[in-house]
């Protein structure tokens, strides 16, 4: 860089950066989500940001979202060599684009150290090589849970997922939401009953998954491009638009399973769906929190059974705020044995961005401090430090103002940071072992003995 050239210190496109008030909101949400996850017995793990490329591509992802050329061993001055080499095979590395595929590799690496069913949570940053735009990031935090078993996994784990989603979103109070549940076997079974070839079913599911975004006319066109007849496409649209109460939809599905040809897969999917719905009800999830939506397909190849998407009612344009499903073969790719799993994911960075913009969430105060001990005179600093420590020991967050400045300026500084209370101690108060406690929200100011100050502050914060 030539002398005098300015350094471009703006953030790279698609990589978010938080102000203190935004980061505090994220930490609050992370803590709320973690508490719910742990209440169901999920345990935390961490996987590397970088994985071998062959791991990330193990289940059909050929690179649409992968950020390539990441090598933690070579120094920066040699990284370009790696990027240009087009390296392939076991040495090629990339940033993880989700947490489910790395989980499968993690289980394979630690198989003999884990107990099964293995229930884990992970609240980590992932990376996607997609065009950055409003609400879409190249780096973002996901909050995931998965349960993985050896050979068999009870469908009650599938039922547990909507209960967990409900507790989280009720705890953070984001308004009314709806968990939309389906089963991939229901879709594949129905497609088979229409005579659609096995090798066309995956692409049909991916097309159906776009229904909400592109509309039924575009879905019909895309199905016909895949070789699906106009009559079959029409029947698919009619099928995925079946609606009504949960029980009414189940009854319609059972009727179809009993009257269409080649419905073994469809019948299995309906049975699984009914088992999951029964479990959801037994877990106490309110009827207005979930429904059966046959258009929910989840485009990823590895989903095989139950699938979920969660919509914020009145803000459907935000898209799914929590999604996931069951997979049967993902972990087995690495181990060669059947290891079914089920999980959900909350894209927290995207969710915060969307909810802040929609006015559904608000940022928190820039500081966690609840009290500022102001500096009236430097020679009283030993008293200010002692009082600050007494307040902290009582569980109160405190900023001690070390710089002496006009009292009004100190009040302004506290108010700007969202601090509600200021403790004022001058020479007369110090001599009398008293303080003045000022509430910046109400303007009220009261005299409090220093020995009573922690309890008085806690009472007013309650």
LUMZA-721816 format. One line per 2 residues: number of its first residue (from 1); their letters; for each residue x, y, z of N, C-alpha, C. Coordinates in steps of 0.1 Angstrom, whole numbers. Last residue first. Layout:
BEGIN
NUM	a	X:Y:Z:X:Y:Z:X:Y:Z  ...
END
This chain:
BEGIN
462	xx	-372:-45:404:-381:-56:403:-393:-53:395  -358:-22:408:-356:-29:396:-366:-40:393
460	xx	-364:-15:434:-369:-6:424:-367:-13:410  -352:-36:448:-366:-34:450:-372:-26:438
458	xx	-325:-31:442:-331:-43:438:-347:-42:438  -321:-6:455:-320:-7:441:-327:-19:435
456	xx	-325:-15:482:-334:-4:476:-334:-5:461  -304:-33:486:-318:-37:486:-328:-28:480
454	xx	-282:-15:483:-284:-27:474:-298:-31:474  -286:5:504:-287:8:490:-289:-4:481
452	xx	-284:2:531:-296:-2:525:-297:-1:510  -259:13:536:-261:-1:540:-274:-7:534
450	xx	-263:39:529:-255:31:521:-257:16:524  -297:51:530:-285:48:537:-277:38:528
448	xx	-310:74:506:-309:60:510:-296:58:518  -332:97:492:-321:95:501:-321:81:507
446	xx	-343:99:458:-345:96:472:-332:95:479  -358:113:430:-346:112:437:-348:110:452
444	xx	-374:109:398:-375:108:413:-361:107:419  -374:107:371:-369:119:377:-369:119:392
442	xx	-380:84:359:-391:91:365:-387:105:370  -356:76:347:-369:74:340:-380:83:345
440	xx	-336:79:366:-336:88:354:-349:86:345  -337:81:399:-343:73:388:-344:82:376
438	xx	-310:84:422:-319:91:412:-323:81:401  -303:84:454:-305:75:443:-315:82:434
436	xx	-277:96:475:-290:100:468:-291:90:456  -266:81:506:-265:84:492:-278:89:487
434	xx	-247:80:537:-259:80:529:-256:82:514  -228:85:557:-230:71:552:-244:70:545
432	xx	-222:110:563:-234:105:570:-237:91:565  -200:114:547:-199:116:561:-210:110:569
430	xx	-213:111:522:-202:102:526:-200:102:541  -229:134:521:-235:120:521:-225:110:526
428	xx	-210:154:521:-219:154:532:-226:140:533  -196:149:497:-189:148:510:-198:147:521
426	xx	-218:128:477:-209:140:479:-203:138:493  -231:105:456:-225:106:470:-215:118:470
424	xx	-256:90:438:-249:103:440:-244:104:455  -263:67:414:-260:68:428:-251:81:430
422	xx	-288:63:390:-275:69:394:-274:71:409  -306:40:369:-304:47:383:-289:52:384
420	xx	-308:31:343:-319:38:349:-316:46:362  -291:33:312:-289:30:327:-300:38:334
418	xx	-289:37:285:-300:30:290:-299:26:305  -269:54:276:-266:40:276:-278:31:282
416	xx	-281:79:280:-278:75:266:-275:60:266  -281:80:308:-293:79:301:-291:74:287
414	xx	-253:83:314:-261:71:319:-273:69:311  -249:108:301:-241:96:297:-248:83:302
412	xx	-266:124:316:-268:123:301:-261:110:296  -254:123:341:-267:118:339:-270:116:325
410	xx	-230:136:334:-230:122:339:-243:116:338  -239:161:329:-233:154:318:-232:139:322
408	xx	-248:169:354:-258:168:343:-252:160:331  -224:171:368:-234:161:372:-244:159:360
406	xx	-193:176:350:-206:181:356:-216:170:357  -169:150:360:-174:160:350:-187:165:356
404	xx	-144:127:365:-152:138:371:-156:148:360  -143:94:357:-139:107:353:-149:117:359
402	xx	-152:70:366:-139:74:371:-136:88:367  -182:57:374:-177:68:366:-164:73:372
400	xx	-189:24:373:-184:34:382:-178:45:373  -217:5:366:-206:13:360:-202:23:370
398	xx	-231:-27:375:-227:-13:379:-216:-8:370  -257:-49:382:-246:-45:373:-243:-30:374
396	xx	-262:-67:412:-266:-56:404:-254:-52:395  -257:-86:431:-262:-91:418:-266:-80:409
394	xx	-244:-78:453:-259:-81:455:-265:-85:441  -219:-73:444:-221:-85:452:-235:-88:455
392	xx	-225:-48:432:-222:-60:424:-224:-73:432  -228:-32:455:-239:-34:446:-237:-46:437
390	xx	-202:-33:466:-214:-38:474:-226:-41:465  -188:-21:445:-186:-35:448:-197:-41:457
388	xx	-197:5:448:-199:-2:435:-198:-17:438  -188:12:473:-202:11:471:-205:3:458
386	xx	-160:12:468:-166:3:478:-181:1:476  -158:32:449:-154:18:445:-160:8:455
384	xx	-167:54:463:-174:50:451:-171:36:447  -147:55:483:-161:53:487:-169:48:475
382	xx	-124:61:467:-125:49:475:-139:45:480  -132:87:456:-132:75:448:-131:62:456
380	xx	-133:111:468:-142:101:473:-142:88:465  -116:128:454:-111:122:467:-121:112:474
378	xx	-130:136:432:-120:125:431:-116:119:444  -165:140:433:-152:145:437:-142:134:438
376	xx	-186:126:420:-188:140:425:-175:147:428  -193:104:398:-181:109:404:-184:124:407
374	xx	-219:79:402:-214:91:396:-202:96:404  -226:47:394:-221:55:405:-214:67:400
372	xx	-253:36:376:-240:43:375:-237:50:388  -270:5:371:-267:16:380:-254:22:376
370	xx	-271:-15:353:-284:-10:358:-282:3:366  -254:-26:323:-253:-19:336:-267:-13:340
368	xx	-253:-36:298:-261:-44:308:-261:-37:322  -257:-11:272:-249:-17:283:-258:-26:292
366	xx	-277:-4:254:-263:-7:249:-254:-13:260  -308:-22:258:-299:-11:261:-285:-15:257
364	xx	-318:-41:228:-317:-39:243:-309:-26:245  -340:-37:200:-327:-39:206:-328:-36:221
362	xx	-371:-54:195:-364:-42:197:-350:-45:203  -392:-71:172:-383:-71:183:-376:-58:184
360	xx	-409:-62:152:-414:-72:161:-405:-73:174  -401:-45:132:-406:-39:144:-412:-49:154
358	xx	-390:-55:110:-405:-55:110:-410:-49:123  -363:-53:117:-368:-45:106:-383:-44:106
356	xx	-362:-72:137:-359:-58:140:-365:-49:129  -368:-95:122:-377:-91:132:-375:-77:137
354	xx	-346:-97:104:-360:-96:99:-369:-90:109  -324:-100:122:-325:-89:111:-339:-86:107
352	xx	-331:-123:136:-330:-110:143:-331:-98:133  -331:-142:115:-343:-139:122:-342:-126:129
350	xx	-304:-142:107:-314:-138:97:-327:-134:105  -293:-151:131:-289:-138:125:-299:-133:116
348	xx	-306:-177:134:-308:-166:144:-304:-152:138  -322:-200:121:-312:-191:115:-313:-177:123
346	xx	-328:-228:138:-332:-214:138:-321:-206:132  -336:-261:130:-327:-251:130:-333:-237:130
344	xx	-340:-296:141:-346:-283:136:-335:-272:137  -341:-331:134:-336:-319:140:-343:-307:134
342	xx	-334:-366:137:-343:-356:134:-338:-343:141  -320:-397:123:-320:-385:131:-331:-376:128
340	xx	-307:-431:120:-317:-420:118:-316:-408:127  -285:-448:108:-285:-440:120:-294:-428:117
338	xx	-273:-478:95:-285:-470:96:-284:-462:109  -239:-476:83:-250:-482:91:-261:-473:92
336	xx	-217:-463:72:-222:-475:65:-232:-483:74  -206:-439:80:-204:-451:88:-209:-464:82
334	xx	-213:-418:63:-199:-419:68:-196:-432:75  -239:-423:57:-230:-420:46:-215:-422:51
332	xx	-252:-423:82:-248:-436:76:-239:-434:64  -261:-397:84:-249:-402:92:-244:-415:87
330	xx	-282:-398:65:-271:-388:64:-259:-393:72  -304:-414:64:-292:-419:58:-280:-410:59
328	xx	-327:-402:74:-324:-416:78:-310:-420:74  -341:-374:90:-333:-379:79:-328:-393:84
326	xx	-367:-350:96:-361:-363:99:-353:-367:87  -363:-314:100:-370:-326:97:-362:-338:100
324	xx	-368:-278:97:-360:-290:99:-368:-302:95  -370:-243:109:-373:-254:100:-365:-266:103
322	xx	-381:-211:115:-375:-223:121:-379:-235:112  -392:-192:99:-383:-187:110:-377:-199:118
320	xx	-398:-189:65:-398:-198:77:-388:-192:87  -408:-155:56:-405:-169:53:-404:-177:66
318	xx	-417:-129:57:-404:-132:64:-399:-146:60  -443:-130:48:-432:-126:39:-418:-128:44
316	xx	-459:-133:70:-455:-145:62:-444:-142:52  -468:-120:92:-455:-116:86:-450:-127:78
314	xx	-491:-131:101:-492:-116:98:-479:-111:92  -473:-155:119:-486:-150:113:-487:-135:112
312	xx	-444:-169:110:-449:-158:119:-462:-152:112  -440:-204:106:-443:-191:100:-448:-181:110
310	xx	-419:-231:102:-426:-222:111:-428:-208:105  -418:-264:90:-415:-250:88:-424:-242:97
308	xx	-407:-298:89:-413:-287:96:-409:-273:90  -412:-333:82:-405:-320:79:-414:-309:86
306	xx	-407:-368:85:-413:-356:91:-405:-343:86  -385:-381:61:-398:-383:68:-404:-370:72
304	xx	-362:-373:49:-369:-385:44:-382:-387:51  -336:-351:38:-349:-353:46:-357:-365:40
302	xx	-315:-347:20:-314:-357:31:-326:-359:39  -319:-328:1:-321:-342:-3:-321:-351:9
300	xx	-339:-299:8:-326:-306:9:-329:-321:7  -364:-286:6:-357:-290:-6:-345:-299:-4
298	xx	-393:-291:22:-379:-290:25:-371:-295:14  -421:-293:19:-413:-304:14:-399:-303:19
296	xx	-453:-283:24:-440:-283:30:-432:-295:26  -478:-288:14:-469:-282:5:-455:-281:11
294	xx	-494:-298:34:-488:-308:24:-479:-302:14  -495:-292:66:-494:-284:54:-487:-293:44
292	xx	-512:-293:96:-506:-301:85:-506:-293:73  -502:-271:123:-512:-276:113:-504:-286:104
290	xx	-500:-254:155:-495:-263:145:-506:-267:135  -512:-237:173:-498:-235:171:-492:-244:159
288	xx	-537:-242:180:-535:-231:171:-521:-229:168  -535:-263:199:-540:-266:185:-537:-255:175
286	xx	-506:-262:219:-519:-257:216:-523:-260:202  -489:-290:232:-489:-279:223:-503:-275:218
284	xx	-488:-312:249:-495:-300:254:-494:-288:244  -479:-336:242:-469:-327:248:-475:-314:252
282	xx	-500:-346:229:-497:-352:243:-487:-343:250  -497:-333:204:-509:-330:213:-506:-335:228
280	xx	-474:-346:195:-474:-331:197:-486:-327:206  -484:-372:193:-473:-369:203:-473:-354:206
278	xx	-502:-369:172:-507:-374:185:-497:-370:196  -484:-362:152:-495:-352:156:-500:-356:170
276	xx	-469:-386:149:-463:-373:153:-473:-363:159  -489:-403:141:-482:-406:153:-475:-393:158
274	xx	-496:-391:116:-506:-392:127:-499:-395:140  -472:-395:102:-477:-382:104:-487:-382:116
272	xx	-471:-423:100:-461:-416:108:-465:-402:112  -494:-427:85:-493:-433:98:-483:-426:106
270	xx	-486:-414:61:-498:-409:69:-498:-415:83  -464:-429:53:-463:-415:57:-474:-410:65
268	xx	-477:-454:48:-467:-453:59:-465:-439:63  -493:-446:27:-499:-451:39:-490:-450:51
266	xx	-474:-440:8:-483:-430:12:-489:-434:26  -462:-465:4:-454:-454:9:-463:-443:15
264	xx	-485:-479:-7:-478:-484:5:-470:-473:12  -501:-474:-29:-501:-464:-18:-494:-469:-6
262	xx	-510:-483:-56:-496:-483:-51:-494:-472:-40  -540:-463:-63:-531:-475:-65:-517:-472:-59
260	xx	-563:-450:-38:-554:-449:-49:-545:-461:-51  -577:-456:-15:-584:-456:-27:-575:-454:-40
258	xx	-564:-453:9:-572:-465:8:-578:-466:-6  -552:-428:7:-543:-440:8:-551:-453:6
256	xx	-574:-412:7:-566:-413:-6:-558:-426:-5  -582:-415:33:-591:-419:23:-584:-421:10
254	xx	-560:-405:47:-563:-419:48:-573:-424:37  -563:-378:39:-551:-386:35:-553:-401:36
252	xx	-587:-371:51:-586:-370:36:-574:-379:31  -579:-374:78:-590:-382:72:-589:-382:57
250	xx	-559:-354:80:-556:-368:82:-566:-377:76  -576:-331:76:-565:-334:66:-561:-349:68
248	xx	-592:-333:99:-598:-333:86:-588:-337:75  -573:-330:120:-580:-343:118:-587:-344:105
246	xx	-564:-303:115:-555:-314:114:-562:-328:112  -588:-286:93:-582:-290:106:-573:-301:104
244	xx	-576:-276:60:-586:-278:70:-580:-281:83  -565:-286:27:-564:-279:40:-576:-282:49
242	xx	-546:-293:-1:-556:-299:8:-554:-291:21  -526:-286:-18:-534:-275:-13:-546:-280:-4
240	xx	-514:-309:-27:-507:-301:-17:-515:-289:-12  -535:-318:-45:-531:-326:-33:-524:-317:-23
238	xx	-536:-299:-65:-548:-302:-57:-544:-309:-44  -510:-303:-75:-514:-290:-70:-526:-292:-61
236	xx	-512:-329:-85:-502:-326:-74:-506:-313:-67  -531:-326:-104:-534:-334:-93:-525:-332:-81
234	xx	-517:-310:-123:-529:-305:-117:-533:-313:-104  -497:-329:-130:-493:-316:-123:-505:-310:-116
232	xx	-512:-348:-143:-505:-351:-131:-501:-339:-123  -521:-333:-165:-530:-339:-156:-524:-342:-143
230	xx	-497:-326:-178:-505:-315:-172:-515:-321:-162  -470:-349:-167:-481:-345:-176:-489:-333:-169
228	xx	-436:-342:-163:-448:-345:-156:-460:-340:-165  -412:-334:-173:-418:-345:-179:-431:-350:-172
226	xx	-403:-311:-163:-396:-323:-158:-402:-335:-164  -420:-292:-173:-407:-293:-178:-399:-305:-174
224	xx	-441:-297:-155:-442:-302:-169:-429:-302:-176  -431:-284:-133:-434:-298:-132:-434:-304:-146
222	xx	-430:-258:-142:-418:-264:-138:-419:-280:-138  -458:-253:-145:-449:-252:-156:-436:-259:-154
220	xx	-467:-256:-118:-472:-264:-129:-462:-265:-141  -453:-235:-106:-450:-248:-102:-455:-258:-113
218	xx	-465:-213:-119:-451:-215:-122:-447:-230:-117  -491:-216:-108:-489:-216:-123:-474:-219:-126
216	xx	-487:-213:-80:-491:-226:-86:-489:-227:-101  -458:-195:-67:-472:-197:-71:-475:-209:-79
214	xx	-433:-190:-57:-435:-187:-71:-450:-188:-75  -434:-195:-29:-426:-183:-34:-430:-180:-48
212	xx	-449:-217:-24:-453:-205:-17:-446:-192:-23  -436:-236:-41:-450:-232:-43:-453:-218:-37
210	xx	-412:-249:-38:-412:-234:-42:-426:-228:-43  -417:-275:-33:-412:-267:-22:-412:-252:-25
208	xx	-422:-285:-58:-434:-283:-49:-429:-274:-37  -396:-288:-66:-404:-279:-73:-416:-275:-64
206	xx	-386:-308:-49:-380:-295:-49:-388:-285:-56  -404:-329:-57:-404:-324:-44:-398:-310:-43
204	xx	-395:-333:-84:-408:-329:-81:-410:-323:-67  -369:-342:-79:-370:-329:-85:-385:-324:-84
202	xx	-376:-367:-67:-368:-357:-60:-369:-343:-66  -390:-381:-88:-397:-377:-75:-389:-366:-68
200	xx	-378:-391:-110:-384:-378:-111:-389:-372:-98  -371:-417:-105:-360:-407:-107:-365:-393:-109
198	xx	-396:-430:-102:-387:-428:-90:-377:-417:-93  -422:-415:-121:-411:-424:-120:-402:-420:-108
196	xx	-456:-414:-113:-444:-406:-115:-432:-415:-112  -481:-425:-107:-473:-431:-118:-460:-424:-121
194	xx	-494:-416:-86:-498:-410:-99:-490:-416:-110  -482:-430:-66:-496:-434:-69:-501:-428:-82
192	xx	-459:-415:-64:-458:-428:-69:-472:-433:-73  -469:-392:-52:-463:-391:-65:-462:-405:-72
190	xx	-476:-402:-27:-487:-397:-36:-481:-396:-50  -451:-409:-17:-461:-419:-19:-472:-415:-28
188	xx	-439:-384:-15:-433:-394:-24:-443:-405:-27  -456:-372:5:-454:-366:-9:-450:-377:-19
186	xx	-453:-390:26:-467:-387:21:-466:-381:7  -426:-388:31:-432:-401:26:-446:-399:20
184	xx	-423:-363:42:-418:-365:29:-424:-378:22  -449:-348:60:-440:-360:60:-436:-362:45
182	xx	-454:-317:79:-457:-327:68:-447:-339:69  -464:-288:95:-458:-302:96:-463:-310:84
180	xx	-459:-256:107:-465:-264:96:-457:-277:94  -466:-237:133:-457:-247:129:-464:-256:119
178	xx	-471:-203:135:-478:-215:131:-467:-225:126  -476:-176:158:-468:-183:148:-475:-196:146
176	xx	-480:-143:172:-486:-156:168:-478:-163:157  -451:-129:190:-464:-129:184:-469:-143:180
174	xx	-427:-132:203:-427:-126:190:-441:-125:183  -416:-141:229:-428:-132:227:-428:-125:214
172	xx	-398:-158:238:-392:-145:233:-404:-136:228  -415:-179:246:-406:-172:256:-401:-159:251
170	xx	-427:-187:222:-435:-181:233:-427:-173:243  -405:-197:210:-411:-185:204:-421:-179:213
168	xx	-398:-219:227:-389:-208:224:-396:-196:219  -421:-235:228:-416:-229:240:-407:-218:237
166	xx	-424:-242:200:-434:-234:207:-429:-228:219  -401:-258:196:-402:-246:189:-412:-236:196
164	xx	-407:-279:214:-395:-271:217:-397:-257:209  -429:-290:201:-431:-285:215:-419:-276:219
162	xx	-419:-297:176:-428:-286:177:-430:-281:191  -401:-319:187:-396:-307:180:-406:-295:180
160	xx	-415:-341:196:-409:-332:206:-405:-319:199  -421:-356:174:-432:-349:180:-427:-338:190
158	xx	-396:-368:169:-402:-358:159:-413:-350:165  -396:-384:191:-386:-373:190:-390:-363:179
156	xx	-416:-401:185:-419:-391:195:-408:-380:196  -406:-420:168:-412:-408:162:-416:-398:172
154	xx	-374:-433:178:-388:-431:180:-394:-419:173  -352:-448:157:-354:-436:164:-369:-433:165
152	xx	-328:-474:151:-342:-470:152:-343:-457:161  -298:-474:144:-308:-483:139:-323:-477:139
150	xx	-290:-451:168:-284:-462:160:-296:-472:157  -299:-416:165:-299:-429:171:-292:-439:162
148	xx	-299:-382:172:-295:-392:163:-294:-405:171  -314:-351:173:-313:-364:180:-310:-374:169
146	xx	-305:-317:172:-307:-329:165:-306:-341:175  -308:-281:170:-308:-293:178:-311:-305:169
144	xx	-292:-250:164:-297:-263:159:-298:-273:171  -290:-219:153:-292:-226:166:-299:-239:162
142	xx	-266:-201:135:-277:-210:135:-278:-216:149  -254:-170:123:-255:-179:134:-267:-187:133
140	xx	-236:-163:92:-247:-161:102:-247:-172:112  -223:-150:64:-219:-155:77:-231:-153:86
138	xx	-237:-140:43:-227:-151:40:-222:-157:53  -272:-134:45:-259:-132:49:-250:-143:44
136	xx	-301:-116:40:-294:-127:36:-279:-125:38  -313:-91:47:-318:-103:54:-311:-116:50
134	xx	-305:-79:16:-313:-76:28:-318:-89:34  -277:-99:4:-288:-89:2:-295:-87:16
132	xx	-251:-116:-12:-256:-109:0:-266:-99:-4  -253:-146:-29:-253:-132:-30:-259:-125:-18
130	xx	-234:-171:-11:-246:-167:-19:-245:-151:-19  -219:-192:4:-214:-184:-7:-226:-180:-16
128	xx	-222:-192:39:-228:-196:26:-223:-186:15  -214:-205:71:-210:-196:60:-216:-201:47
126	xx	-222:-203:106:-220:-210:94:-218:-200:82  -217:-203:141:-217:-195:129:-214:-205:117
124	xx	-239:-219:165:-226:-216:159:-228:-209:146  -250:-238:187:-254:-224:183:-241:-217:178
122	xx	-263:-270:191:-251:-262:187:-256:-248:182  -272:-298:210:-275:-285:204:-262:-278:201
120	xx	-280:-334:208:-271:-323:209:-277:-309:204  -285:-365:217:-292:-353:216:-283:-341:218
118	xx	-283:-398:207:-274:-386:210:-282:-373:207  -298:-427:221:-298:-416:212:-290:-404:216
116	xx	-262:-431:228:-273:-429:218:-286:-434:225  -231:-416:237:-243:-424:240:-254:-421:231
114	xx	-197:-415:224:-211:-409:226:-221:-420:230  -174:-427:217:-174:-418:229:-188:-413:233
112	xx	-176:-440:194:-174:-448:206:-174:-440:218  -179:-419:175:-189:-429:177:-188:-436:190
110	xx	-166:-396:166:-167:-399:180:-176:-410:184  -168:-395:138:-154:-393:144:-154:-398:159
108	xx	-195:-397:134:-186:-407:129:-173:-407:135  -203:-373:146:-207:-386:152:-198:-397:147
106	xx	-191:-355:128:-187:-355:142:-191:-368:149  -206:-360:105:-191:-363:105:-186:-364:119
104	xx	-230:-350:113:-229:-364:109:-214:-369:109  -224:-324:118:-228:-332:129:-226:-347:125
102	xx	-219:-314:92:-208:-316:101:-212:-324:113  -247:-316:83:-237:-325:77:-224:-326:86
100	xx	-258:-296:101:-263:-310:101:-253:-320:95  -250:-271:99:-245:-278:110:-249:-293:111
98	xx	-238:-255:68:-249:-258:78:-242:-266:90  -214:-249:56:-226:-242:52:-238:-244:61
96	xx	-180:-246:66:-193:-253:67:-205:-244:64  -155:-238:42:-163:-234:54:-176:-242:54
94	xx	-133:-264:30:-142:-253:28:-149:-250:41  -105:-282:14:-113:-277:26:-122:-266:22
92	xx	-88:-309:1:-96:-297:-2:-105:-294:10  -77:-334:8:-70:-322:13:-78:-309:10
90	xx	-93:-354:-4:-93:-353:10:-86:-341:16  -103:-337:-35:-100:-349:-27:-99:-346:-12
88	xx	-85:-309:-50:-97:-318:-48:-93:-329:-39  -76:-276:-58:-73:-288:-51:-86:-296:-48
86	xx	-71:-254:-74:-82:-262:-76:-81:-276:-70  -50:-236:-71:-47:-250:-74:-59:-259:-78
84	xx	-57:-212:-62:-56:-214:-76:-54:-228:-80  -58:-215:-34:-70:-212:-41:-69:-215:-56
82	xx	-31:-221:-29:-41:-231:-26:-54:-228:-34  -19:-196:-36:-15:-209:-43:-25:-219:-42
80	xx	-31:-179:-18:-34:-178:-32:-30:-190:-40  -18:-185:6:-32:-190:4:-36:-190:-10
78	xx	6:-175:11:6:-187:3:-8:-192:0  3:-154:28:10:-152:16:11:-164:7
76	xx	-11:-166:50:-18:-158:40:-11:-156:27  0:-201:54:0:-187:58:-7:-178:47
74	xx	-18:-231:56:-10:-222:49:-11:-208:54  -38:-241:74:-24:-244:76:-15:-235:69
72	xx	-65:-238:68:-60:-231:80:-45:-233:82  -79:-229:38:-69:-238:44:-62:-232:56
70	xx	-105:-228:17:-101:-224:30:-91:-234:35  -117:-231:-8:-104:-226:-8:-99:-222:6
68	xx	-153:-220:-9:-141:-229:-11:-128:-223:-7  -183:-221:4:-172:-211:3:-159:-220:3
66	xx	-213:-235:-10:-200:-237:-3:-190:-226:-6  -237:-235:-22:-236:-227:-11:-222:-227:-4
64	xx	-234:-252:-44:-241:-240:-46:-238:-230:-35  -221:-278:-42:-213:-265:-41:-220:-252:-43
62	xx	-235:-301:-41:-224:-300:-50:-217:-286:-51  -248:-321:-18:-245:-307:-20:-233:-305:-29
60	xx	-251:-349:-14:-258:-342:-25:-255:-328:-27  -237:-355:10:-251:-359:8:-257:-350:-3
58	xx	-210:-347:10:-213:-361:11:-227:-365:8  -198:-323:8:-205:-327:-4:-210:-341:-2
56	xx	-185:-321:33:-196:-311:30:-204:-316:18  -165:-340:29:-175:-342:39:-188:-333:36
54	xx	-150:-330:8:-157:-342:6:-168:-345:16  -138:-308:21:-148:-306:11:-156:-318:8
52	xx	-135:-308:56:-130:-313:43:-142:-312:33  -143:-277:72:-145:-292:71:-138:-296:57
50	xx	-142:-251:96:-137:-257:84:-138:-272:84  -151:-247:121:-157:-239:110:-153:-244:97
48	xx	-157:-278:139:-148:-268:133:-156:-260:123  -183:-279:165:-176:-285:153:-167:-275:147
46	xx	-194:-285:197:-189:-275:188:-181:-283:177  -223:-291:218:-211:-295:211:-206:-284:203
44	xx	-245:-295:246:-238:-287:236:-226:-294:230  -275:-316:248:-261:-312:253:-253:-305:242
42	xx	-309:-317:258:-299:-316:248:-286:-310:253  -329:-318:277:-318:-327:278:-308:-327:267
40	xx	-349:-300:277:-352:-312:270:-340:-322:270  -336:-278:287:-347:-284:295:-352:-297:289
38	xx	-318:-271:267:-313:-279:279:-324:-285:287  -335:-256:251:-329:-268:246:-324:-277:257
36	xx	-342:-235:268:-352:-245:264:-346:-258:259  -317:-223:272:-324:-228:283:-335:-238:279
34	xx	-311:-215:245:-303:-226:252:-310:-232:264  -330:-195:241:-330:-207:233:-322:-219:240
32	xx	-320:-176:260:-334:-182:261:-335:-195:253  -294:-171:250:-296:-177:264:-310:-183:265
30	xx	-300:-161:225:-292:-173:226:-294:-180:240  -314:-138:233:-321:-148:225:-313:-161:226
28	xx	-293:-124:245:-305:-127:253:-313:-138:246  -275:-121:224:-271:-129:236:-283:-133:244
26	xx	-290:-104:207:-286:-118:203:-282:-127:215  -291:-81:224:-303:-88:220:-300:-103:215
24	xx	-264:-75:224:-270:-79:237:-284:-86:234  -260:-68:198:-253:-80:203:-260:-84:216
22	xx	-275:-44:197:-279:-56:189:-273:-69:194  -261:-28:214:-275:-30:217:-280:-42:209
20	xx	-235:-27:202:-237:-34:215:-251:-37:218  -238:-37:167:-237:-27:177:-239:-33:191
18	xx	-224:-62:147:-234:-58:156:-229:-46:165  -221:-72:114:-214:-66:125:-224:-60:134
16	xx	-221:-98:88:-227:-88:97:-218:-84:109  -212:-100:56:-207:-104:69:-212:-94:80
14	xx	-220:-91:32:-227:-103:37:-222:-108:50  -190:-76:23:-204:-78:19:-209:-91:25
12	xx	-168:-67:50:-171:-74:37:-186:-76:35  -171:-34:64:-172:-48:65:-174:-55:52
10	xx	-145:-9:57:-159:-13:57:-159:-29:58  -120:1:55:-122:-7:67:-137:-11:68
8	xx	-96:7:33:-110:4:33:-114:-5:44  -72:31:39:-75:17:41:-91:16:41
6	xx	-58:54:16:-67:51:27:-71:36:28  -24:62:11:-36:55:6:-45:52:18
4	xx	-1:72:23:-12:81:21:-24:75:16  21:50:6:19:60:17:8:70:14
2	xx	6:22:-9:14:34:-10:11:43:2  9:-12:0:0:0:0:9:12:0
END
